[in-house]
Amino acid sequence: MVESVYKIIEVVGTSTESWEKAAKAAVDRAGKTLRDLRVAEIVQLDMQLKNGKVEAYRAKVKVSFKFEGKG
């Protein structure tokens, strides 16, 4: 079996509708600049408030992808 190494980064997605859409936005955006995404893990959910009302849902997501660097 070939050994593999994966890199993990954190991204934050936002949505005015839901945490699910916020998480999806984070993964979709990461997928535009990173290749071979493998796993996404939601590590934190929070909300942005304005005048005591929810303005946006935010999802902090750890995304892993195959590391292609040398050495």
Rosetta blueprint (number, residue, H / E / L):
1 M L
2 V L
3 E L
4 S L
5 V L
6 Y E
7 K E
8 I E
9 I E
10 E E
11 V E
12 V E
13 G E
14 T E
15 S E
16 T L
17 E L
18 S L
19 W H
20 E H
21 K H
22 A H
23 A H
24 K H
25 A H
26 A H
27 V H
28 D H
29 R H
30 A H
31 G H
32 K H
33 T H
34 L L
35 R L
36 D L
37 L E
38 R E
39 V E
40 A E
41 E E
42 I E
43 V E
44 Q E
45 L E
46 D E
47 M E
48 Q E
49 L E
50 K E
51 N L
52 G L
53 K E
54 V E
55 E E
56 A E
57 Y E
58 R E
59 A E
60 K E
61 V E
62 K E
63 V E
64 S E
65 F E
66 K E
67 F L
68 E L
69 G L
70 K L
71 G L
